[in-house]
C-alpha cells in the first residue's frame, strides 16, 4: 500500500461506536516494552517508566483509577514522580488523588483549572443526558470495585501543583520529557513529547478516534472548539516529526511518514470544510443548504465517527456569526414553532398529518417524517400509529449512515427505544 492507502486503512479500521466502547487492559499493555504501558478505559491511562520509578499520564475516571493503578503497580509500583494530564476532562483527571503520593508532582497546562470549572458548571446537563451514550448502570464500576475492594473510587477534582503556559522541559529520574501546550478537545491540552524516543503522547488531542474529523462542538454539551488553534496544534505536532503517536484509544500510530500523512490529511480536510463554509456564508447561502451540500472530496476523506462535517458547518456559522440565522423574525423570540404546528394540526387533523409523515418516510425523507411526528406528539404522544412512525423513522436514519458517528448512533438508538421500537 502507498502512504495514502495506509491512511485510508487507518480510517477504515477505527470505526466510531466500536472503539468508543471502553476496553480494559489486564495486564497493562506494553506500548514500548520497558518504557510505556497502557491501561485502557474510557480514555487510556499511560505509565512511563524512569530509572527508579514512574510517571502517570492521565488517570481515568475515578471509578477506573483502581484498575489502572492495580495493573500498573504489577509492573512498577512507584514511586510516582509525576502525574501529567493531557486535558482536564473528567476521564483524564478523575484518578489523580488515588495515584498521588508524598513526593508526587501533578503537572498540567495553565488552562486546566478553567476547563475543570467549565465541566463543573454543566455537570447537571451532562448527568441528565449521559445515559444516551454511556453506561449509567455502572457495569464496569461494579466490576472494578469487586476486583479492588476497599480502594477509593471517588472522582478527583484536582488542582495541579505546576501549571505551565507554553512549554515545560523536564528531566525526571534520567528521562527527558517536554510538555507542549496545545488546543484540541480542550484549551488545556498538552503533548507529552519524549524527544530521545521520538514518541508523542497526545491522547484525545485530535479526538479519541484518529484520523477522524474533529468534534468542533459535541452534541453532549461543550464549549465550541475553535479551528485556527486546532490547526496550529496539528502543524506543531507535525514539526516534531514523531515516529510514534500514542492516542487515547486503540493502538499507537507508528511510522513518521504515516503520522505525517494522516495529520496532513486531517489538517487539509478541516481547512476545506472551514473555507467552503465561509465562502457559502459570504455568498448568501443559508446554513441548512451548506450542511446538506458540503462534503469532503475523496482525496481528503477522513473518518466521521466522532465529529461530522455537517455539524462542523453549523458550528462554524455560530462561531463566526452567532445563533441568529438572519432569516426569520421568530428567531429573535422564544420558539413558537410547536404552538404554530399545533394550530395547523388543529386544522388538518392528526390523521392527515400522519398520512403525510408516513408518505415522507416511505419516500426516504425520515427527517421530515420526524418533524411532522414531533408536531403530532405535542397533541397525542401516545398515539400508536405515531409511535410506530417515530421508531421506524429513527431506525431509517440509523440504517442509512446514522450508525457511523458515535454521537449520532447513541442518540438515534435512544430515540428508537423511547418510541417503543426494537434495536438492531
BANUDREN-798903 format. One record per residue (C-alpha): y, x, z; residue in three letters. Coordinates in steps of 0.2 Angstrom, whole numbers, plus 5000, padded with zeros to 4 digits. Last residue first. Layout:
// residues N
YXZAla
...
END
This chain:
// residues 424
498048465079Unk
498948365092Unk
498748175093Unk
500148055093Unk
500847945108Unk
502747965104Unk
502948095118Unk
501448195111Unk
502148215094Unk
503848255102Unk
503048395112Unk
502148465097Unk
503848465087Unk
504748555100Unk
503448695103Unk
503248725084Unk
505148735081Unk
505348865095Unk
503848975090Unk
504348955072Unk
502948945059Unk
502248775064Unk
503648675056Unk
503248735039Unk
502448575032Unk
501148525045Unk
502348525059Unk
503648415049Unk
502348295045Unk
501748285063Unk
503548245068Unk
503548105055Unk
501748035061Unk
502248035079Unk
503847945075Unk
503047815064Unk
501647775076Unk
502947755090Unk
504047635079Unk
502547525074Unk
502047515092Unk
503847465098Unk
504047545115Unk
505747615111Unk
506547445106Unk
508447455105Unk
508947635106Unk
507247675098Unk
507747595082Unk
509147725080Unk
507947865084Unk
506747795071Unk
508047795057Unk
508447975061Unk
506548015062Unk
506247935045Unk
507748035038Unk
506948195045Unk
505248155038Unk
505848145020Unk
504148155011Unk
504148005001Unk
502947915013Unk
504147965027Unk
505647885018Unk
504547725015Unk
504047715033Unk
505947735038Unk
506447605026Unk
505147475032Unk
505647525050Unk
507447475046Unk
506847315039Unk
505847275054Unk
507247325066Unk
508447195060Unk
509747215046Unk
511247155056Unk
510847205073Unk
510247365066Unk
511947405059Unk
512747375076Unk
511347495084Unk
511747625071Unk
513647615077Unk
513147625095Unk
512047775092Unk
513347865081Unk
514747855093Unk
514648025100Unk
516048065112Unk
517648105101Unk
518348235090Unk
516848225078Unk
517248045075Unk
518748095064Unk
517548165051Unk
517348315040Unk
518148465048Unk
516548525056Unk
517248545073Unk
516048645084Unk
516948815081Unk
517548905066Unk
516749085067Unk
515349065080Unk
515048885076Unk
514848915057Unk
513749065061Unk
512648965072Unk
512348835058Unk
511848975046Unk
510749055059Unk
509848895061Unk
509448885043Unk
508849065043Unk
507649045057Unk
507349145073Unk
505749165081Unk
504349145069Unk
505449175054Unk
504649335047Unk
505649445035Unk
505849425016Unk
507249535009Unk
506449574992Unk
505949394990Unk
507749324991Unk
508149245008Unk
508649065008Unk
510248975009Unk
510148805001Unk
509748675015Unk
510748755029Unk
512148785016Unk
512148595012Unk
512248555031Unk
513748675034Unk
514848605020Unk
515348695005Unk
517248725005Unk
517248894996Unk
517648985012Unk
516148905021Unk
515048955007Unk
515549135006Unk
515449145025Unk
513649085024Unk
513149195009Unk
513849345019Unk
512849305035Unk
511249265026Unk
511349425016Unk
511849535031Unk
510449465041Unk
509249505027Unk
509949685025Unk
509749735043Unk
507949665044Unk
507549755028Unk
508249915034Unk
507349895051Unk
505749875042Unk
505950015030Unk
506550135044Unk
505050095055Unk
503850115041Unk
504650285036Unk
504650345054Unk
502750305057Unk
502050195070Unk
502550015075Unk
501949985093Unk
500649855095Unk
501049675101Unk
502549605110Unk
504049685119Unk
504149825106Unk
503750005106Unk
504450095090Unk
503550255086Unk
504150395075Unk
505950365079Unk
507350415066Unk
508750415079Unk
509950355066Unk
508850205063Unk
509150145081Unk
510950165079Unk
510950065062Unk
510049915070Unk
511249925085Unk
512749915073Unk
511849765065Unk
511649675082Unk
513549715086Unk
514049635070Unk
512949485072Unk
513549395088Unk
512149325099Unk
512749155105Unk
512449115123Unk
510849045127Unk
509948875128Unk
508048835123Unk
508748815105Unk
508949005103Unk
510549065095Unk
510649215085Unk
508749215085Unk
508449365075Unk
507449355058Unk
505749435061Unk
505149615060Unk
504649615073Unk
504249475085Unk
504949485103Unk
506749495096Unk
507649645089Unk
508049715107Unk
506449625114Unk
505649785120Unk
506549935113Unk
505550085118Unk
506050225106Unk
504750365104Unk
505250535096Unk
504150625108Unk
505450755113Unk
506850625111Unk
506050495123Unk
507350355120Unk
507350195131Unk
508450085121Unk
509649965132Unk
510049785130Unk
511549725141Unk
512349615128Unk
510749505126Unk
509549465113Unk
510249615103Unk
511549725108Unk
511349915113Unk
511750045126Unk
510650205124Unk
509650275138Unk
509050455135Unk
507550525143Unk
506950705146Unk
505350715157Unk
505150855170Unk
505250745186Unk
506550635178Unk
507850725166Unk
509150595162Unk
510450565149Unk
511450405150Unk
512350325136Unk
513550185133Unk
514150105149Unk
512950145163Unk
512450045178Unk
511550135192Unk
510850055208Unk
510449895198Unk
510649725207Unk
509049625207Unk
508749445206Unk
506949455209Unk
505649315206Unk
504449305221Unk
502649345218Unk
502349445234Unk
500649515236Unk
499549425248Unk
498049395237Unk
498149495220Unk
496749415209Unk
497049245216Unk
498849255214Unk
498649315196Unk
497549175192Unk
498749045199Unk
500249125190Unk
499249125174Unk
498948935175Unk
500648895182Unk
500648715176Unk
502348755168Unk
501548845153Unk
503048875141Unk
503748805126Unk
504148625129Unk
503848655148Unk
505448755149Unk
506548605146Unk
507048555164Unk
506948725171Unk
508048795157Unk
509448665160Unk
509348695178Unk
509448885176Unk
511048875166Unk
512148965178Unk
510849085184Unk
510549145166Unk
512349185164Unk
512349275181Unk
510949385175Unk
511949425159Unk
513449475170Unk
512449585181Unk
511649675167Unk
513249705157Unk
513349895163Unk
511649935156Unk
510249955168Unk
509550085181Unk
508450045197Unk
508250205207Unk
506650225218Unk
506750335233Unk
506050205245Unk
505050085235Unk
505549965220Unk
504049895211Unk
503949725220Unk
505849705220Unk
505949735201Unk
504649605197Unk
505849475189Unk
506949595179Unk
506149585162Unk
505449405161Unk
507049345169Unk
508149415155Unk
509249555160Unk
508849675146Unk
507949845143Unk
507549855162Unk
507350035169Unk
506450065186Unk
506550245192Unk
505550375202Unk
504050265206Unk
502950375217Unk
501850325210Unk
500150235210Unk
499650315193Unk
498150245183Unk
497550105195Unk
499350085201Unk
499750025183Unk
498449895183Unk
498949825200Unk
500849845197Unk
500749745181Unk
499649605189Unk
500749595205Unk
502349585193Unk
501749435184Unk
502349305197Unk
504049385197Unk
504249385179Unk
503949555170Unk
504349725177Unk
505349815163Unk
505149995160Unk
504350075175Unk
504550265178Unk
503050365185Unk
502550505197Unk
502250695198Unk
502450765181Unk
503050605173Unk
502150455167Unk
502950315158Unk
502450135163Unk
502849985152Unk
502949805155Unk
502649685141Unk
503649525138Unk
502749355143Unk
501349465148Unk
500649635143Unk
500349795154Unk
500749945143Unk
500450125146Unk
501550275141Unk
501150465144Unk
499350515147Unk
498750415132Unk
500150365121Unk
500150175120Unk
498750165133Unk
498349985138Unk
498349945156Unk
496649885162Unk
496749735161Unk
498049695148Unk
498749515150Unk
499149405134Unk
500549285135Unk
500649175120Unk
502149225110Unk
501049325098Unk
500149165092Unk
501649045090Unk
502649175080Unk
501549255067Unk
501349445068Unk
500149495054Unk
501149435040Unk
502749525045Unk
501849685047Unk
500949665031Unk
502549635022Unk
503249795029Unk
501749895023Unk
501949815006Unk
503749885006Unk
503050055011Unk
501850064997Unk
500050005000Unk
END
